[in-house]
Amino acid sequence: MAGRISSSDSSAATRDGSAGTKSSRASAQTTGDASSGPGRKSQLSDRPARAATGSASERLARLDSIMRGENPLDRNRALLAFIDQLGPGDFEAAVAQFRSLGITDSRFGEYALLLSAWAKADPLAALDYAKANTGGRFATSTILVSWASTDPEAAIRWAETHHEGDGANPYLAGIIRTLAGSDPVRATQLLTGMPRSQERGEALDAMMPHLLTQGAGAARVWISEIKDDALRDGAMMRAAAQLAATDPAGTAAWLAANPGQATQRTMDDVYSVWAGQDPQAAMSSITSLASGEDRSNALRGVIGNVAITDPNAALSMMNRFPNDVTDQVVQQFVWHSFGNEPSLAINQIARIADEGQRNQMYSRTIGSWMDRDAAAANAWMRTNPLPVPVQEQLNKRR
C-alpha cells in the first residue's frame, strides 16, 4: 500500500547503503579541517535550541507512531512538530530510528525533512553520520543542500575537503543547485570548474531553470561566455529546448548563428516545434538557410511534424529541397507518414542512400504493414520489386 511502512528490503539502505548506525563523532574530532576545532561551534546554525520533551525512548516511540500514520498530511504535520522539539544532539538517534523502520520511496520526502533539519542544527554531525552510515549520495546531498542555503562557503569547503579522486566532485551538484537562484555567479564558478561528467550535467540541469527566468537574452549571454565547448553545447541544447516553446524563430536564428554540435543536434527539434505552431513560417525560414547541414536538420524537423497529418504536403517539402534531403530526412518522413499513407511512405524508402538502413527500413515498414493489412502490403510488393535480402527476410514471415 502506498506510503505504508515497508519491510527492510525497501528501506533507506537501498538508496543510501547500509542502514547500520555507526558512531562517527570521533572523526569530527580528528579531522584537521572545518569539521573540528574552535570554528565548529560557529558553524552551527542559529536554529534556537529546543528543550526535548520526554525521554529518548519516548521520543523514538513517538517517531514510530508518526511514521506509521496513513494520512500523509497529518504525518507531515506531526513530523514537523516532532522535529521542532529536537535538540542538536537528538537528531542522530531520530534519523537512525527512521532508517530502521524501512522506508518506501514515498517516505523519502520525510527522510529529507529530518536530514535538512539536522543540517540546520549541526551540519557537520549530520555529514559525519551520512558518511559513516550511508553508501549513496542522497543523505549527503540533502544535508549539503540545506547547509548551503545558510552558509554556502562552509558547505563548499567541506565538499572540496572531503572529495577524493581525480573525477568530478559529487558533492558540488547539490550546492550548485542551491546557489543557482541566490548567487548565480558563484554557482557558475563552481560549475565551470568541474570536469565533464554526469555530475556536471546534473549541476547544469539545476542551473538552467534559474537562468531562463532571467530571460532569453540573459541566458544566451551566459552560455556564450562559457569557454568549455562541451559545457557550452550542453547549455545550448538545454536552453534551446526550453526557448523554442515560446520563441522558435529566435531560437532557430540563435542556433544558426552559433554552429556546432548543439546546433546539429537541436535544430530539428526547434523547427519541429515551430512547424507545430506556424508551419508556413517555419518552411519559409528554411529557404533563408544555406544549403547544407543546417537546412537538412531544419527540414527534418518540419517534415517530421507535417507528415503526421499531411503526408503529401510533407513530400512536397522534401521535393522542394532535393539536395538537402538526407537519409535522416527520409526516415522521418517514412515513420511519420506511414500511419496514414503506408504506400506513399514506403515508396520514398528508395531515396535512402545507405544500403543497410534502406533494407532495414523496408523490412520494418512492410512487416508492420503486413501485420496491419496483409492484402494491401502483398499487392504493393507484387508491383514493386524489393532487394533480395529484404524479400528473403519477409518470406520467412509467411
N, C-alpha and C positions, 0 to 999 in steps of 0.2 A: 504494500500500500504506500502511495506517495507520501513522503515525509516521515514515515514510521521509523523508529529506531531499528537499524538493521543488525544483522549478525556481524561478527568481526571481519568476515571476508569482504565486506564493502565499507570498511572503516576508513578513517583518515590515513591509516597505514598504507592503503592502496595508492594514495596520491602523494603522501609525504614520506613514505618509508616506514621503518619500524616504529611501532607505537609505544615501545618500551620507554619508560621515563628514566633518564639518567641525569643525575645532578651535574650541572655544568658551571656552578658558581666558581669552582676553583680556577677554571680557565680565565674567568674575568679578572681574577686577582693576579695572574701571572703573565698575561699578555701585555707586552710593552707598547700599547697604542691607546686609542681613545676608549678602550674597554676597561681601563683600570686607572688607578692613581687619583690624585686630588681632583682632577677635572670631571670625574664620573658624576658626582653629585650635581654639578652644574648642568649636566646633560639630561637630567630627569625633567619631565615636563612640569608645567605649572598646574597640572591637574591637582585639585585640592585633595588632601589626604582624607580618606573616609574611615569612619570607625566601623570595623567589620562587626556584623551582627551575628551572634551565636558562635558556637564552637566550629572548628574546621570541619568536623564530620557533619555537623548540621548544615553548614553551607553547601557541602558537596551533595548531601541528600537533597537539598533544595534544588540544586542544579539538575540532578537526575529527574526530579519531579517536573521541572520546567521543560526539559528536553523531551520528555515522554508525552507532552501535551500534543493533541492532534490539531488544534486550531493555530495556524501559523501566526496570525495577528496577535493573539493572546500570548503565544510562546515568545515572540519577539519583544513584546512589551515587558513581559516578566523577565526576560534575559537582560534587557537594558537596565531594569531596576536592580537586578542582581549584580550587574557589573558596577553600577554606581556605589554599591556597598563594599566593593573590594578595595583593599589597600594594595600598594605595590607588591608586598610580599605574599599576597594571596593568589596571584594570577597563575603561578606555576602549577599549583595543585588543581586549580579550576580547569586549566587547559588540559592537563593530564587526565583528569576525570572525564572531561568532554570527549577526548580522543578514545578513551577506553570504552565508551558506550557503543561505538560502531556508528559511523556517520554515512548516511546516504548522500548522494550528490545534492539533494535538495537542502541539506543542512550545512553546506559549506559557507553559505552566507552568514550563518550564525557563528561558525568557526572563525570566520574573518572578523566578526564583531569582537569576539574575545581577544583575538590577536591584536587588532587595531587598538583596542583599549589598553592592552598591556604595553603596546608601543608608546602610548601617551604617558603611561605611568613610569615605565622603566624599559626603554628600548633595548639597552644593552643586555639586560637579563633575558628579555624575550628572544633576542637573537642568539644568545648563548644556548638557550633551550632548543630553539629551532635547529641549530647546527648539530647539537648533540642527539636529538631525538627524531629528526625528520630527514628523509633522504631526497625528497623532491624540492621544488622551488616555491611551492605555494605559500608555506608559512613564512619563510624568509622574505619573499617578495611582499607579502601583505604587511609585514612589520616595517619593512623599509619604506614602503609607500606611505604608511601612516607617519613614520618618523620624519620623512622628507617634507611633509606638509607643515611641520613646525620648525624643523632645524635641518634644512637641506644639506648644508655643508658638512654637518656632522655625519649625516647618513652617507654622503658621498665618500667621506674619509673612511668610514667603516667598510664600504663596498670596495674601495680601492685597496685597503689594507688586507682584506680577507680573500681577495681574488687570487687564485693560484693558477699557474699555467700561462701559456702564451696566447690562448684564444680570447674571444670576446668575454668581457666581464658580464656574467649572467645577472648580477645584482643591479646593473645600471638601468635595465629596461623599465622597471617599475618606477625608479626615481625620475627618469626622464618623463614618464607619463604624468607624474605628479607635477613636475616643473613646467610642462608644456604650456599650461594655461597661465601660471603665475609668473614665470621667468623664462620665456622662450629663448632668450639669448643664452642663458646658462644651459638650458636643455639642448640647444643646438651645439654648443661647445662639447658637451658630453657625447652627443650622437655622432658628430663628425670625427671624434677621436676613437670611435670603435672600429675594429676591422670588419670586413664583410663577413656576415654571419646571420644565422637565424635570429640571434638576439638583437642585432642591429635592425633587422627587418621589423621585429616586434616593436622596437622603440620608435621607428619611423611611422608605423601604423598608429601608434599612440599620439604622435605629434600632429599628423595631418589634419584631424578634425579641428584642432585649435588654430592651426594656420589658416585653414579655409574660412573660418569665421571672421578673419580679418579682411576678407575679400580676395577676389581672383588676382588682382594686381599685386597685392602684397605677397600672396602665395607664390606667384611666378617669380617675383624678385628674390624671395628667399631661396627658391630652387636654383635660380641662375647663379647664385653665389656659392653653391656647393662645388668644391673642387674635385671631389672623388667622382669619377664618371659613373661607376655602378650605383652609388648612392643617389646621384642626381637623376639617373634614369629611373630608379625605383620611385623617387619622389614624383617625377613627371608622370609616370604611369598611374600612380595612386591619385594624383591631383586631376589628371585628365578624366579619369573615370567619374569623378565627382562633378567637375565643372561642366562636362558635356551635358548633363541633365538640364542645366539652366542656360547654358551658352555654348551650344555645339559649334556655331560658326566661329566664335572667338577662340574656342579650344582647338579647332582644326587649324586655324591660322597660326596659333602658337606652336603647335606641333610641326607644321610645315616650315616654320622659321627656325626650328631647332632640330635639325636632322640628327638621327642617332638611333640607338636600339629602342628607346622608349617610343619614338615616333613610329618605327617599323611595327612594333607590337601593339600599338594603341590606336593608330589612325583608323583602322577598320571599325573598331568599336565606337569611336566618336561619330563616324559617318553613319553607322547603323542607327545610333540614337537620333542623329539629325534627320535621317530619312524617315524615321517614325514620326517626327514632328512636322517636317516640311520636305517631302521628297523632291519637289521641284527645285527648291533652293539648294538642297544637298547635291542634286545632279548638276545643277548649273555651276556649283562651286568646283566640281571635278574638272570642268573644262578649263578652269584657271590654273590647274596644277600642271606642271611639266610632265610630259610622258615619262613613265618610269615607275620606280618602286612606290613612291607616294601615291601616284594616281591609281596604281594597281590595288594598293591597300585600301584606298578610299572607295574604289569601285567594288571591291569585295564586300565592304560594309553595306553599301547601298543595295547591291544585288541580293545579299542575304536577307535584308529586310523586305524588299519589294517582292521577291519571288514567292514569299509565303502566301500573299493574297493575289498577286497578279503576275504569274509566270511569264506571260507573253510580253508584258512591259519590261520585265527584268531581262528577258532575252534581247529585246530591242536595245536596251542599255549596253549589254555586252557587245552586240554587233556594231554599236556606235564607236566603240574604242577597241577594235580587234587587236591592236598591237599591245594593249595593256591587259589583255585577258590572260592571266597566268593559270597554272593548274589549280591553285587555291581558289581563284575566282570561279572557275568551272565547278569545282567541288561544292562551293557554297550554293551555286545555282541549282545543282542537281539535288542536294539534300533538302533545300527549302522549297523547291517546286515539285518534288516527287509526289508529295501527298495529294496534290490536286491534278497534276498533269504528268503521270508517270512516263508515258511515251515521249513527251516533249523533253522531259528531264534526261531520259536515257539516250536520246538522240544527240545530246551535247557531250556525252562522255568521250566520244572520239577526239574531242579537242584537247584532252589531257595528254601532254607530251610524254610524261614518264610512263613507260610501259607497265611497270609493276603496279603503280597507283591506278592506271587506267583499267587494267584487268580486275583489280580488287574492287573498283567501283562498279564495274559491270556485274561481277558476281554478287555483290551485296544488294544492289538495287533490283536486279532481275530476280534474285532469290526471294527478296521481300515481296516483289510483285507477284510471283508465283504463289506465295502463301496467301496473298490477298485476293488475287483474281487470276487463276492459272490459265483460263481460256484466253484472256487478253494478252498475258505475257507470252504464251506459246504462239499466238497469232503474230505478235511482233517479231519473235525470233525466227519465224518461217520466212520472213521477208527481209530480215536484217542479219547478215552473217556476222558471227562473233569470232573472236580469236580462239584458236584451238584450245589453249589451256582453260579458258572460261567455259567453253562448250563441254569439255570433259568434266569439269567440276559440277556444272549444272546437271549433266546427265546422271550423276551419282544421286541426285535428289529425286529422280523419277522412280 
